[in-house]
């Protein structure tokens, strides 16, 4: 049997489907062996050979010789059977090559074209395949339009029966990391290094950068000439705010940098439980805390230190008290109380607390926690008597 226009067919399929010639030839040989194996005894060693001109021959390979056993009626029957197997093998090969292609992109950025909204997310065309940007992987509040060219972070590539499943994200912290690596050449060159990153998608990101060259400023290099580099990144993220922080191996300096733009007056560290007490001016307090606690929360994630903010006004009165960030419902759970019970108790203690999401006054916190600990102590022999 001869396959007409054999080389032309291989080149066309390779061009249209991106499958290598060697892969195609292997699939075709396997298809012909599958077509003729029923005509021979089970376990016989058969081999299919295809010449450059497309001539197909089947050989039985023995220990000391080989025999041409190409069936006389191989033509039409074999062609039909082979066609089905070829299509199947081509699909499998395409899936494998497609998986290999996208597996290499795992942990990298890809550009996709938004097709339409679907299942609460977006259908995205990545080139050779389509995937869904799920709601969980979207930037909260971001609206994408059809035909938008958007950058995505490839979280994972999985094999499925229908081909590779590519999980993409716009909310993953590494999206920001990769955008910086793309925009700031000094990062790829190793002059700068991203040491840490903390992100609240769509709102704010803090990124800590180390410079290995004293002549290259970490912040300046990332911002770029006239702010061009950082603006490109912010534009890609839909105007998400980004704080570039200089990393430092001295915890006090690093924590102070992480709380930027607030100015820190003094820091005391407890190395044992990795807690930092940080004093700021009264006028800087709201800036240090940030909207809904965002600035200090991201600083904690970035540095790995628990940060208790202090007011300098309280310090002057020798009554420096940490700013309580414990909510009523959190303390109620800790004390095994209903939120309503704790609110009532706080009010009897003279504290004005309105709801379960209100912050517990620091003084009340210091009174209630020790009381709970005292109740939990085991009864001693002396107390029994």
LINMOJO-V62234 format. One record per pair of residues at least 4 apart in sequence whose ideal C-beta (glycine too) atoms are under 6 Angstrom apart, sorted by the first residue. I is the first residue (numbers start at 1). J is the second residue. D is the distance in Angstrom with one decimal. If there is no record, write none. Layout:
[[I;J;D] [I;J;D]]
This chain:
[[1;56;4.6] [1;74;5.0] [1;75;5.7] [2;54;5.3] [2;55;5.0] [3;54;3.7] [5;9;5.6] [6;54;3.0] [10;21;4.9] [10;24;5.4] [13;17;5.4] [13;24;6.0] [14;19;5.8] [14;21;5.9] [17;94;5.6] [19;23;5.2] [19;24;5.8] [19;93;5.1] [19;94;5.9] [23;93;4.9] [27;89;3.4] [28;86;5.9] [29;48;4.2] [31;82;4.3] [31;85;3.5] [31;86;4.9] [32;48;4.8] [32;56;5.9] [32;82;5.5] [33;46;5.8] [33;48;5.1] [34;85;5.2] [35;78;4.6] [35;81;3.9] [35;82;5.3] [36;58;5.6] [40;44;4.7] [45;61;4.5] [47;59;4.8] [47;61;5.4] [48;58;5.7] [49;57;5.3] [50;56;5.3] [51;55;4.2] [57;68;5.9] [57;70;5.1] [58;69;5.5] [58;70;4.6] [59;66;4.8] [59;68;5.8] [60;67;4.7] [60;69;4.7] [61;66;4.9] [70;74;5.8] [74;78;4.4] [78;82;5.5] [82;86;5.8] [94;98;6.0] [95;163;4.4] [98;128;5.5] [98;164;5.4] [99;103;5.8] [99;159;5.7] [99;164;4.1] [102;157;4.8] [102;164;5.3] [102;166;5.3] [103;157;4.8] [105;110;5.7] [105;154;4.9] [106;154;5.2] [106;157;5.0] [108;154;5.7] [109;151;5.2] [109;178;4.6] [110;126;5.8] [110;152;5.6] [110;154;5.7] [111;149;5.8] [111;151;5.5] [112;124;4.1] [112;125;6.0] [112;126;4.8] [112;152;5.6] [113;125;4.5] [113;149;5.9] [114;122;5.4] [114;124;5.9] [114;144;4.7] [114;146;5.8] [114;148;4.5] [115;123;4.1] [115;125;5.5] [116;123;5.4] [116;146;5.9] [117;122;5.9] [118;123;4.5] [120;135;4.6] [121;132;5.0] [121;133;5.0] [121;134;4.6] [121;135;5.3] [122;133;4.4] [122;144;5.5] [123;130;5.9] [124;131;5.7] [124;133;5.4] [125;130;5.3] [131;166;4.6] [131;168;6.0] [133;137;5.8] [133;168;5.6] [137;169;3.9] [137;171;5.5] [138;170;5.6] [139;170;4.7] [139;171;5.5] [139;201;4.7] [139;202;4.3] [140;202;4.6] [141;202;5.3] [142;238;5.1] [144;148;5.3] [151;236;5.9] [152;168;3.9] [153;169;4.9] [153;172;4.7] [153;174;5.3] [153;175;4.1] [154;168;5.9] [155;167;4.5] [155;169;5.1] [156;167;4.5] [157;164;5.6] [157;166;5.4] [158;165;4.4] [160;165;5.0] [171;201;3.9] [173;197;5.2] [173;199;4.4] [174;178;5.9] [176;199;5.9] [176;205;5.3] [177;194;5.8] [177;197;5.8] [179;233;4.7] [179;236;5.9] [180;184;5.4] [181;187;4.9] [183;229;4.6] [183;232;5.4] [183;233;5.7] [184;222;5.5] [184;229;5.9] [185;189;5.9] [186;191;4.1] [186;192;4.4] [186;221;5.1] [187;192;5.0] [191;212;5.8] [191;213;5.1] [191;216;5.5] [192;209;5.6] [192;211;5.6] [192;221;6.0] [193;210;4.7] [195;208;4.6] [195;210;5.1] [195;247;4.2] [196;208;4.2] [196;302;5.1] [197;207;4.8] [198;206;5.0] [198;298;4.5] [198;301;3.6] [198;302;4.3] [199;205;4.3] [200;204;5.5] [202;240;5.8] [204;241;4.4] [204;294;5.7] [205;242;4.9] [206;243;4.6] [206;245;5.7] [206;298;4.6] [206;302;4.8] [207;244;5.9] [208;245;4.7] [208;247;4.1] [208;302;5.8] [209;218;3.9] [210;247;4.3] [211;216;5.2] [211;218;4.3] [216;221;5.5] [218;246;5.0] [219;244;4.9] [222;244;4.9] [223;227;5.5] [223;230;4.8] [224;228;4.5] [224;229;2.9] [227;231;5.2] [234;239;6.0] [245;257;4.8] [245;258;5.4] [246;257;5.2] [248;253;4.1] [248;254;4.4] [251;255;6.0] [251;269;6.0] [252;267;4.6] [254;303;5.8] [255;267;6.0] [255;276;5.3] [255;303;5.5] [255;305;5.9] [256;264;4.2] [258;299;4.0] [258;302;5.0] [258;303;5.0] [259;264;5.8] [259;288;5.4] [259;299;5.0] [262;280;5.7] [262;284;4.8] [262;287;4.3] [262;288;3.6] [263;284;5.6] [264;278;5.8] [264;280;5.9] [265;279;4.6] [265;280;5.9] [265;312;5.9] [266;279;4.3] [267;276;5.7] [267;278;5.2] [268;277;4.5] [269;276;5.4] [270;275;4.4] [274;305;5.3] [275;306;4.6] [276;305;4.8] [276;307;5.1] [277;308;5.0] [277;310;6.0] [278;307;5.7] [278;309;5.5] [279;310;4.5] [279;312;5.6] [279;315;6.0] [280;284;4.2] [280;285;5.7] [280;288;4.8] [281;312;5.2] [282;311;5.4] [282;313;4.7] [284;288;5.6] [285;311;5.7] [288;309;5.5] [289;293;5.7] [289;296;5.3] [290;294;4.1] [290;295;2.6] [293;297;5.1] [296;307;5.7] [298;302;6.0] [300;307;5.4] [308;322;3.9] [309;323;4.6] [310;320;5.0] [314;319;5.0] [314;320;4.6] [314;321;5.4] [315;320;4.5] [321;362;4.8] [324;359;5.3] [324;360;5.6] [324;362;4.3] [324;365;5.5] [326;330;5.4] [326;331;5.4] [326;360;4.9] [326;365;5.9] [327;357;5.5] [328;339;5.6] [328;342;5.8] [328;356;5.0] [328;358;5.3] [328;360;5.9] [329;339;4.9] [329;356;4.2] [331;360;5.1] [332;337;4.7] [332;339;4.6] [332;342;4.3] [335;372;5.4] [337;341;4.5] [337;342;4.8] [339;356;4.0] [343;353;5.3] [346;351;4.5] [346;353;4.6] [346;364;5.8] [351;361;5.0] [351;364;5.2] [353;358;5.0] [354;358;5.3] [360;364;5.6] [360;365;5.0] [364;368;6.0] [379;383;5.3] [379;384;5.9]]
